[in-house]
Amino acid sequence: MTYSINKLFIDGHWVSSDNDEGLQVINPANGEAFATAPMASARDAVKAVEAARRAFDNGIWPRLSPKERGDYLRRLGEVIERRRSELVDLVVIESGFPRAMVDRVHVQSPIDVLSDIADRILPAFSFMDPVNPNFGTSLTGQPQVNQGVVVREPVGVASLIIPYNAPIAAAIHKLSWALAAGCTIIIKPSPYTPLSVLILGELVEEVGFPPGVINIITGDLDASIELTTNPGVDIISFTGSDAVGALVMAQAAPTLKKVVLELGGKSANIIFEDADLDRAALEVMSNMVVNCGQGCLLLNRTLAHVSIHDELIARVVTLLSSVKIGDPNDSTTLIGPLISEKERSRIEGMIRSGEEEGATIAFGGKRPTDLIDGYYLEPTLFVNVNNSMSIAQKEFFGPVGVIIPFKDEEDAIRIANDSPYGLNAGIFTTDTVKAFNVAKQIRCGNVNINSSWGINADAPFGGYKRSGMGREGGGYGISEFLEYKFISWPTGKI
């Protein structure tokens, strides 16, 4: 497959970048460049911000009714469905994720989100709420009865900065909430996966969005800094590492932009002694291999009760031994390559650190000998781990998991909360009362009982601590892109 997009999408048009330097797009499955993309400059980013600013300040988008905005989003989902095969091909070759998962998660999920927003969430979402009359006093000191309304209005221009591990899905999810609120947007993908997001410009053209409402630029540091510092940007929604998230906050601070951050995770998966071990072991394995472990919400820090600790390890090792690593286009492949050689080398360095700290590799830890090309790495399971080790505290963002023993419920909660992150958690037990009580005590934004995938279209998604701030998902995601205004008037003097 050869696919190159050599222009940026700004103000409803395809325009050349001011930067003559192009961006080579690498297929991580073989390490070869398969396409080129433009490399936007800071000046290109300024043009995109100016287009979004005009569309917000003078255009129709913020002034459309919620139903009218929902109609655009619904049509976007229909266009994605029509071009589904092409989009799946592009995400597979650009990211290295297995085809079946790309189709089900990376492409189907955005279609579902757009449909949910348009047909169910927006119609039920209130942009104006009455405030009950109450007694008050005017500035002249006269008693009066006041009433009014709370009006929800779009924040303004939004920078949406997209990670490589979910290029189309993250872009569509973020734009659906921002556009539903009435904001105009600039989308910037990761330099690793620019084409999967740039192609959305073609879909936007087909739907017929007003010019400037959706702008898409590529680029690296210069363009990103412009999108986080430009005074014309009102809100930033960023998904990525906690280290970069802290930089985004610092860059946004001088202009007091609103910031929504969906950051890293080192999520605990607590396996109690009464758990269904077959199911629990399958979830432990799955959380190591999905997206080649490149997912912030993956449960890759397993806490196992001492009574079932060794048995769980044996079952997980058995499952890992049957996992096929290889060609993402092969329907039997469960784990593809990492996104780049740089990321693979970084993860290998963390694996060596784990061994130096005294942990034991129960499975994997090496590059597959039969896959010379591409950025492949065996799924790696560490045992003999204590929670103070770096491999239990730092995010791998790769196919590496650790299993840590615990003594009792109190010990499990302590270990789970002993982390700089607080994004996701799992609890496996047949005691539902215990599960719920433990869930309430874990300091994280999402807890899944007897499952590792509890994301719901109507529920908030986000983290505590270094896992970020703000929430994505459904009406909660829309609310992040809104300001609240109270309009009041007296009903009469007393």
Residue, then its C-alpha position, 0 to 999 in steps of 0.5 A: m500500500t502506498y499513500s501520501i498526503n502532502k498538504l495540510f487541511i486548514d480553513g476548509h482547504w488543502v494547503s502546502s506547508d511553509n516547511d519544505e521538510g517532509l515527514q517519512v512515515i514508517n511501517p513498524a512491521n518492517g521498519e521501511a518508509f511507505a509514505t510521506a506527510p507534510m511537516a507543519s511549521a509554527r507558522d502553519a499552526v498559526k494559520a490553523v489557529e486563525a482559521a479556527r478563531r474566525a470560524f468560532d468568532n464569526g462563523i455559524w458553528p457555535r450558533l447552530s442548534p445542538k441538533e444541527r451539530g449532531d447531524y454533521l457528526r452523524r454524517l461523519g460517522e456514515v462517511i467513516e463507515r463507507r471508507r472503513s476498509e481504507l481506514v483500517d488498512l491505513v491504521v494497520i500499516e502506520s501503527g502496526f496494530p493487528r487488523a482485527m483489533v483495528d477494525r473493532v476498536h480503532v474504527q468501529s469505536p469512533i463510528d459508535v461514538l459519533s452515533d451516540i453523540a448525535d442520536r442519544i447524548l446531544p438530544a438529552f444534553s441541556f445547554m440551559d437550566p433554570v435556577n429556582p427563584n430565591f431571596g436576595t438583595s440588590l446592590t442598593g440594599q433592597p430585598q428582592v426575589n431573583q431567578g435566572v438561567v445557567v447557560r452552557e456555552p462553548v469555550g472557543v478554539a480547541s487544540l486537540i493533540i492526538p497520540y499514536n496508539a489510537p490515531i483515528a479513535a482518539a481524534i474522532h472521540k475528542l472532536s466529537w465532544a468539542l464539536a458537540a459543544g460548539c467549539t472549533i478545532i485544530i487537530k494535530p496527530s503524532p509524527y508516527t501516525p500522521l496519515s491516519v488523522l490527515i485523511l480525516g480532512e477528506l471525510v470533513e470535505e465530504v460531509g461539508f463542515p463549514p470552513g475553519v471548523i475542523n483544521i488538521i495539521t501535522g508537525d512535531l515540537d514547533a507546531s505543538i508548542e504553537l498550539t499550546t501557547n497561542p493566545g487564540v487557543d482557549i482549551i487544549s485536550f492532550t493525550g500522552s505521557d505524564a511528562v509531556g502533559a506537565l509541559v503542556m500545562a506549563q505552556a498553557a499557563p501564561t495564557l490561562k488556557k483550560v487544559v484536559l489531560e488524559l495521561g499515563g497509567k500503571s493500573a493495578n489488577i487485583i486478583f483475590e483468592d476466590a477469583d475465576l483464575d481462568r478468566a483472570a489469567l486471560e485478562v492479565m495476558s490480554n492487557m500485556v498484548v493489546n496494542c502491543g501494550q501501548g495503552c494507558l488504561l491497560l492493567n499491567r500491574t497485577l496484584a495476586h493473593v499469596s494463595i493463588h500467586d504461583e498458580l496465576i503465574a503458571r496460567v499466564v505463562t501458558l497463555l503467553s506461550s500461545v500468543k502469536i507475534g508477527d504480521p499485523n495483517d495475519s488474522t491469527t496475530l495477537i501482538g504486532p510491533l512497537i511503534s518505533e525502534k526508539e520505543r523498543s530500545r527504551i522498553e528494553g532498557m527498562i527490562r534490564s533495569g527490572e532484572e538488575e533490581g532483582a525481579t525475574i523474567a517468567f516469560g519473554g524479555k527478548r526480540p523474537t528471533d524469527l522477526i528480524d525486520g520491524y520493531y517486535l518484542e516478546p511479551t514479557l512477564f516479571v515475577n518476584v516483584n515488589n511495588s517499590m521497584s521501578i518496573a512496578q512504578k514506571e509506565f512501560f507503554g509496551p508489552v510488559g507486565v508484573i505480578i506482585p503478591f499481597k496478603d489481604e484486602e488491606d494490603a491489596i488496597r495499599i499496594a494499588n494506591d502506592s503509585p503516581y498514577g490513578l487511571n484504571a483498575g481491575i478487581f477479580t473476585t466472586d464476592t461482589v460486596k467486597a469488590f465494591n468496597v475495594a473499588k471505592q477505596i482505590r484512588c483512580g478514575n475507573v474501576n472494573i469488576n471481573s473485567s478490564w474493559g469497563i468503558n461506557a459511552d455515557a460514563p466519564f473516563g479520566g484519571y487521578k494524580r499523574s494520570g491527568m485531569g478532566r474527563e472524556g466520554g459522553g456528556y462529561g466529555i462535552s462539558e469539558f468544552l463548555e463555559y457556564k454563564f448565569i443570567s439573572w433578573p429580579t422577579g420583583k421587590i419584596 
